Amino acid sequence: MVKNRMKNNLQTKVMVLFLLLALIPLGAVGLFSIKTAEDLIVEMVNSQLQNVADDKVHLLERWLSERRADLLVIAGSSILGSMDPDRIGPYLNLVGLHYKVYKDISVISPEGSIVFGITGKNSGAEWKDRLEAPANKLFLSGITLRPEDRESTFRIAAPIFDSDGVVKGTVCATVGTSTILNIILNVNLGKTGECYLVDKDGTFLAHKEPRRILAENIAQSGSFKNIFVTKARQKTYLDYRGIEVLGTSRKVPGTDWYLVVEQDRDEAFKSADLLKRYVCIAMAFSICCAVFLAWSIAYYLVHPIGKLSKAAKNLASGEFDKASVHTKRKDEIGLLYQAFNDMAIQLKERQRFLEKEVGLKESELHETDIMLQQSRLAAAMSEKFAALGRLGAGVTHEIRTPITSIKLFLESVQSEIEISHEYEEDLMVAMQQIKRIETTINRFLDFAKPQGLVFSPIDVQQVISDILSVVRPMANKQECSVTVKTPGDLKKIKGDKKLLEETLINLLINSMEAMDHGGKLEVTTAMDQREMNGKSVSCVRVDVSDTGQGIAEENIPNIFDPFFTTKSAGTGLGLSLVHSAVQRHGGTICVKSNAGGTVFSIFLPAEPCQDVS
């Protein structure tokens, strides 16, 4: 029960809606910020690690190239080619003194005996066994650890050739790596950044902790997969310590050594984690504020509505004394309370009035029934008048002949018989009335049976200019301003010029009659596209607008119907003739009207057309 009440409670719905609108964008922005920050940090850290790895590998490669070059230069010396210990000794001592990187240098004969050695600790046979390489090529051994000083070293050997290219011996040197590795292993990557060397099996060859060298490997860690399994590389992985890191690796050219540069993920993502904490704190604070604001807004909006709802129930049950509500608020809620109180007072007064007037309702209903019957009679009479109007179109043919005869008779009487002055005025009145009857008959006949049209090229601008000379006196008399707007690129149309002039004159006169004394009449032309018979047709558009009172919306569908008029002296044929003429030219007419005026728009095809009556 409580759950249903909470579900249907408006205050709860307002709170939930407000929280959703407030927190969903905030959460989306927060998550997007965190994700963007993490991706940016990963990209920056990986770029920094790759730059460090490239620099270190290039430095180590250059240093190894220098060692190879040194030994090739030493092996190519003519002093070593002599295989004379007396000459070799001073030369090798000088080399050892100048290049501190070499721990010992020895010259071994092809038989394996030491011709000369700086240290003299190893026999030629031991050297030869430990080289494990062809005697005619430059050889670079793997890294070993010197027990006496815990320093990583490797051996390098080069053959000594005589002038005929025959191997006369081998010069061997043990290279200490402490100097170069101090440079290589020293990286500026925060507190946790490190660089180390491993071989193809993952065994440490160089590390900042000497105890790991040649004693441990990374074969079971994510670091090893990051080096050799390129398809499974991830942004972060677990290193040999089991700590999540970001890292990259490079192979040292010419060796089986791999340089690895890594940094702990926690340190790299420290700023992102800090941002995440800030976002979480901000979201928690925002949620608290949003809940409080949602409750406050919901209470501020819904509580008055609840009071109003109770008052409405009392009002519906007829308890008018309990239906009043009070508030000091001046906003929309206060206005609503005031309007509700006014309504309650009016309903109370209305109830009293209805109780007094209940006896009069039966008589009023009776009167309403009488009025309804009268309306039905009026509708029937309107239908009869409409039928009579349609009948009049046929009867005009029968009336026209005798009227014409009377007209001719009166004209002959006027010209052949001398009429006294007192009857002359009566004759003129009769002639005027006959002409008026004849004009009405002609309009009926034109509407009932339009004459054939004579089509020719027509300049619509010239037609408008001609008809303005006809309607301008009426406009001046009415003090109505007439404005014409026509472009210079208006195309000609094919149509009946006389009928088109009569159509526009009817339309202009109709617009002027719709305005009171004064007003503004505007005629505008332009080229336009109109959908006709399922295709788009280029048309000349003529707009006739006025500033009259407009046409009632319910009358617009009927304005082109024959005999429909809202004018006291109108016949209802003017707009019908306009509509018929436009249709016979293959065009269309539409109307837009409001309280500020009416606009009739005529669309006439710019292409050749035929009478479509």
Residue, then its C-alpha position, 0 to 999 in steps of 0.5 A: m500500500v505504501k509502495n503504491r502511494m509512493k509510486n503514484n505520489l507526484q512529489t516522488k515523481v518530481m524528485v526522481l525526474f529532477l535527480l535523473l536530469a541532474l545526475i545523469p549528465l553529471g555522471a556521464v561527464g565524470l565517467f568521460s573525464i576519468k576515461t579520457a584522463e586515463d587514456l591520455i595518461v596511458e598514451m603519455v606514459n607509453s610515449q615517454l617509456q618508448n622515448v626512453a627505451d629508444d634513447k637507451v637502446h641507441l646509446l647501448e648500440r652505439w657503445l657496443s659498436e664502439r667496442r667492436a670498432d676498438l677490437l677490430v682496430i686493435a686486431g688490425s694493428s701490425i704490432l699484434g700481427s707480429m705475434d711478438p710479446d715484446r712488441i704486443g705488451p707495451y701496446l696492450n698496456l697502453v690500450g688498457l690504460h687508455y680504455k678503462v672499460y676493458k678488464d683484461i686483454s689477451v692475444i691467443s695463438p692458433e694453438g690456444s696459448i696466450v702470447f700476451g695478456i694484461t692480467g694473465k689470469n686465464s690460459g689460452a686454452e681457457w680463453k679459447d674454450r670460453l669463446e665458443a666461436p669461429a676464430n676467423k670472425l668477430f665474436l660477442s659473448g653473452i653477459t656474465l657476472r664477475p664474482e670479485d666485483r659483482e659487475s656484469t661483463f661480456r667477452i669480445a674477440a676478433p681474429i688477427f690476420d697476416s698480410d696473406g689473410v691467414v689467421k695468426g691468432t685472436v685478440c680477446a677482451t673482457v668488457g666491463t659494463s658498469t659505466i654504460l649500465n649506470i647510464i642505461l639503468n638510470v632513468n628519470l621516470g618517477k620513483t618506480g620507473e626502472c630499466y633493465l636488460v634480459d636475454k631471450d630466455g628472460t634472464f636478467l643481464a643487467h639490473k639495478e639490483p645486482r643480486r637478480i643478475l643471472a639469478e632470476n628471470i621474467a619468463q613467468s611475468g607479463s613483462f616477458k609476454n609484453i616482449f615476445v607475445t606482441k598479439a597479447r600486449q595490454k596497456t598494463y600488465l604484472d611485472y616480475r614483482g607481481i606489480e601492475v606496470l606500464g612498459t615497453s621493450r626494445k631489442v638491442p641490434g646485433t645481440d640477443w639482449y632486450l631492453v625493458v623500461e617500466q613504471d608502476r601503474d599506481e604512480a603513472f595513474k596517480s593524477a587520474d586516481l586523484l581526479k577519480r577521487y575528486v569526481c567521486i567526491a563531487m558526485a557524492f556532494s552533488i547527489c546530496c545537493a540534488v536530493f535536497l534541492a529535489w525535495s525542496i522544489a518538489y515540496y514547494l511545487v507539490h504541497p500547494i497542489g495537494k492542498l488545492s486537490k483537497a479543496a477541489k474534493n470538498l468543492a466537488s462534494g458541495e462543501f463550499d465552506k471547506a473549499s477555500v484555500h489561503t496562501k501568502r505566495k504572490d507567484e503563479i501558485g498564489l494566483l492559482y489559489q486566488a482563481f480557485n477561491d474566486m471560482a469556489i465563490q462563483l460556484k457557490e453563487r451559481q449553485r444558489f442561483l440554479e436552485k432559484e432558477v430550477g423552476l425556469k429550466e423547463s420553460e427555457l428547454h421548451e423555448t430551445d426546442i422551438m428555436l431548434q425547430q425554427s433553425r430546421l425550417a431556416a435550413a430547409m428554406s436555405e436549401k430551397f433558396a440554393a435550388l432556386g439559385r441553380l434554377g435561376a441560371g436556367v431561367t435567365h435564358e427565358i428572361r433574356t429574350p423579352i428583356t432584349s425586346i423591351k430594351l430595343f422597343l424603348e430605344s426605338v421609342q426614345s429615338e423615334i417618338e417625342i416624349s414629354h419631359e415629365y415621362e423622359e425621366d421615367l424612361m431613363v429610369a426604365m432603361q437603367q433598370i433594364k440594363r441592370i437586369e441585363t447585366t445580372i442575366n449576363r453574369f448568370l449566363d457567364f457563370a452557367k455557360p462560359q464562353g470559349l477563350v482566345f489564348s495568346p501570350i500575355d504579359v501579366q505585369q502589363v495586365i496588372s498595369d492596365i487594370l489598375s487604371v480601372v480600379r484606382p478611381m474606386a481606390n482613390k474614392q475610398e482613400c485606399s493605397v494601392t501598391v504593386k511589386t513586380p520583378g523584372d524576370l517575370k515570364k509570359i503566360k498564354g491565356d485569354k487577356k480579357l477574362l484574366e483582366e475581368t478576373l483580377i478586377n473582380l478580385l481587386i474590387n472584392s478586396m477593396e469592398a472588404m476594407d473600411h474607409g482607407g486601408k492598404l491594397e497590395v498586388t505582388t507577382a513572382m515566379d514560383q513552383r507549384e505541384m499540379n497533376g503530380k508534377s512540379v510546374s513553373c508558375v506566375r504567382v499573383d498575390v492580392s492582399d488587403t488589410g480588411q477584417g478578414i474572412a471567418e474561418e468557417n466561411i473559407p471553404n464556401i467562398f468559391d461556391p455559387f450564390f454564397t456571400t456574406k455581403s448584404a448586396g452581393t450575388g455570390l457570383g464574383l469569387s465563383l467567376v474568379h475561381s472558374a476563370v483561373q481553373r480554365h487557365g489551368g491554374t489554381i487559387c488559394v486564400k489565407s485570411n486572419a483578423g489583419g487581412t486576406v491574401f488571394s494567391i493565383f498560380l498560372p502556369a508559365e507553359p502553354c495551356q488550353d481551355v480546361s473548362 
